[in-house]
């Protein structure tokens, strides 16, 4: 059986060779980036703000906060991201979010598990940021939900894909200022009826694709904490 599988893989690779997730160049295995794209992506890690994960240029002692978090602590406890959203990584995100490249989600799940290892280890429950039902109908899938499911499979952590409901339709926030995003998203989420027991005393790991101003995940964090969550962490691509 192993021989047959190797032969089958060799034939498949010859007919449909693996492609770089970003540029489409031929690579050695599925779910990989070519060397040029890999070097171009800015993967994030320490040193960073102890709260929001904003990267620092130099190592700093202790649990240091960035200026924004020092001025106003977010509703969540910690946030981390796999890589910076810039010219090198934008295509990966947009292809996954709007281009039906959902077959990339297992790879992203592995990246999330490694980059957010400390957050995943502490989590009692993984919860994705929900889409409004009409946007979900048009897009056909919730990219945050796919990431959360991939991370759950990778880590073995429990997941609830429908714990939060986006009950109010909001405008697309791509070009909005932080203040406009906060106004736009305020009151847009609620806990699904009958699910309060799943939240009480739990440390929730909230999953989304991109973290920009943090307005969306902050609003979700407030809803979860009002429902009794002990703490909320945030993990994004």
KENU-408958 format. One record per residue (C-alpha): y, x, z; residue number from 1. Coordinates in steps of 0.05 Angstrom, whole numbers, always signed. Example, Ala and Ser with C-alpha at 12.3 -4.5 7.8 and 13.67 -1.06 7.14 Angstrom:
! KENU-408958
> -90 +246 +156 1
> -21 +273 +143 2
! end
This chain:
! KENU-408958
> +0 +0 +0 1
> +48 +56 +17 2
> +34 +89 -51 3
> +47 +23 -87 4
> +113 +14 -49 5
> +136 +84 -68 6
> +118 +72 -141 7
> +153 +5 -140 8
> +215 +36 -109 9
> +216 +92 -161 10
> +211 +42 -218 11
> +266 -1 -188 12
> +312 +59 -178 13
> +301 +79 -250 14
> +319 +10 -276 15
> +372 -7 -225 16
> +397 +58 -193 17
> +433 +54 -126 18
> +508 +52 -131 19
> +565 +75 -86 20
> +591 +16 -46 21
> +662 +34 -62 22
> +667 +63 -133 23
> +600 +45 -165 24
> +578 +116 -179 25
> +503 +130 -176 26
> +480 +153 -106 27
> +413 +171 -75 28
> +400 +108 -34 29
> +422 +37 -25 30
> +480 +23 +22 31
> +513 +90 +13 32
> +579 +120 -7 33
> +586 +178 -56 34
> +612 +243 -26 35
> +683 +233 -54 36
> +690 +162 -26 37
> +659 +183 +41 38
> +709 +239 +50 39
> +767 +193 +31 40
> +752 +140 +84 41
> +785 +153 +151 42
> +732 +137 +203 43
> +762 +125 +272 44
> +743 +150 +340 45
> +772 +186 +400 46
> +826 +204 +417 47
> +853 +133 +416 48
> +888 +81 +458 49
> +841 +59 +513 50
> +858 -14 +499 51
> +870 -28 +425 52
> +838 +34 +396 53
> +900 +57 +358 54
> +885 +130 +339 55
> +924 +187 +372 56
> +940 +252 +337 57
> +921 +293 +398 58
> +873 +285 +456 59
> +905 +256 +519 60
> +878 +256 +590 61
> +850 +193 +623 62
> +854 +121 +599 63
> +919 +127 +561 64
> +952 +67 +528 65
> +992 +67 +464 66
> +1065 +45 +469 67
> +1051 -25 +445 68
> +996 -38 +496 69
> +1037 -6 +552 70
> +1093 -55 +536 71
> +1047 -116 +530 72
> +973 -115 +547 73
> +933 -157 +498 74
> +889 -215 +520 75
> +827 -175 +503 76
> +803 -115 +543 77
> +784 -66 +488 78
> +787 -64 +412 79
> +755 -14 +365 80
> +749 -8 +289 81
> +702 +31 +243 82
> +756 +58 +196 83
> +829 +54 +179 84
> +850 +1 +130 85
> +884 +41 +75 86
> +880 +55 +0 87
> +812 +88 +7 88
> +779 +31 +46 89
> +816 -30 +21 90
> +769 -40 -38 91
> +708 -43 +8 92
> +740 -97 +51 93
> +767 -139 -6 94
> +702 -136 -45 95
> +664 -159 +17 96
> +715 -212 +37 97
> +732 -241 -31 98
> +685 -210 -81 99
> +617 -236 -57 100
> +592 -165 -39 101
> +555 -195 +20 102
> +496 -149 +8 103
> +538 -95 +41 104
> +536 -131 +109 105
> +473 -94 +135 106
> +507 -27 +123 107
> +570 -52 +157 108
> +529 -76 +215 109
> +502 -6 +225 110
> +571 +23 +223 111
> +596 -28 +273 112
> +539 -12 +320 113
> +554 +62 +319 114
> +630 +59 +323 115
> +630 +6 +377 116
> +569 +31 +415 117
> +603 +26 +483 118
> +629 -45 +470 119
> +562 -68 +442 120
> +525 -40 +503 121
> +569 -80 +551 122
> +567 -145 +511 123
> +530 -207 +534 124
> +544 -246 +471 125
> +569 -231 +401 126
> +618 -283 +372 127
> +652 -281 +303 128
> +723 -305 +289 129
> +712 -372 +253 130
> +742 -397 +188 131
> +771 -466 +179 132
> +720 -513 +147 133
> +760 -520 +82 134
> +769 -445 +74 135
> +695 -436 +89 136
> +679 -488 +36 137
> +720 -451 -17 138
> +696 -381 +2 139
> +624 -403 +16 140
> +614 -354 +73 141
> +650 -327 +134 142
> +654 -252 +128 143
> +663 -245 +204 144
> +600 -286 +214 145
> +560 -241 +167 146
> +585 -179 +204 147
> +567 -210 +271 148
> +497 -228 +247 149
> +486 -158 +219 150
> +509 -127 +285 151
> +464 -173 +324 152
> +403 -152 +282 153
> +422 -79 +290 154
> +434 -82 +365 155
> +388 -137 +389 156
> +446 -171 +424 157
> +450 -247 +428 158
> +498 -282 +380 159
> +532 -349 +375 160
> +562 -360 +306 161
> +591 -428 +321 162
> +618 -419 +392 163
> +690 -420 +368 164
> +720 -473 +321 165
> +782 -463 +278 166
> +804 -535 +283 167
> +873 -527 +253 168
> +884 -502 +182 169
> +930 -442 +182 170
> +967 -406 +127 171
> +942 -339 +99 172
> +973 -285 +142 173
> +971 -225 +96 174
> +1047 -218 +87 175
> +1070 -247 +153 176
> +1106 -210 +209 177
> +1074 -205 +277 178
> +1119 -260 +304 179
> +1102 -305 +246 180
> +1027 -292 +254 181
> +1031 -311 +328 182
> +1066 -377 +311 183
> +1018 -390 +254 184
> +954 -380 +295 185
> +976 -411 +361 186
> +931 -467 +382 187
> +886 -460 +320 188
> +821 -447 +358 189
> +780 -484 +410 190
> +712 -478 +442 191
> +659 -521 +411 192
> +642 -582 +453 193
> +587 -572 +503 194
> +587 -496 +498 195
> +625 -477 +561 196
> +562 -456 +598 197
> +548 -402 +546 198
> +616 -370 +560 199
> +621 -374 +636 200
> +619 -304 +667 201
> +600 -271 +601 202
> +630 -210 +568 203
> +642 -231 +496 204
> +645 -184 +436 205
> +690 -216 +384 206
> +678 -194 +312 207
> +726 -196 +253 208
> +735 -158 +189 209
> +805 -129 +198 210
> +851 -119 +259 211
> +925 -117 +241 212
> +974 -145 +291 213
> +918 -173 +334 214
> +948 -243 +335 215
> +882 -277 +314 216
> +836 -241 +362 217
> +886 -250 +419 218
> +887 -325 +408 219
> +811 -327 +406 220
> +808 -284 +469 221
> +854 -332 +506 222
> +810 -391 +488 223
> +747 -354 +511 224
> +779 -333 +577 225
> +804 -402 +591 226
> +733 -426 +581 227
> +709 -377 +635 228
> +693 -312 +598 229
> +693 -252 +644 230
> +722 -206 +590 231
> +731 -202 +515 232
> +724 -140 +471 233
> +740 -137 +397 234
> +703 -98 +343 235
> +723 -97 +269 236
> +710 -59 +206 237
! end
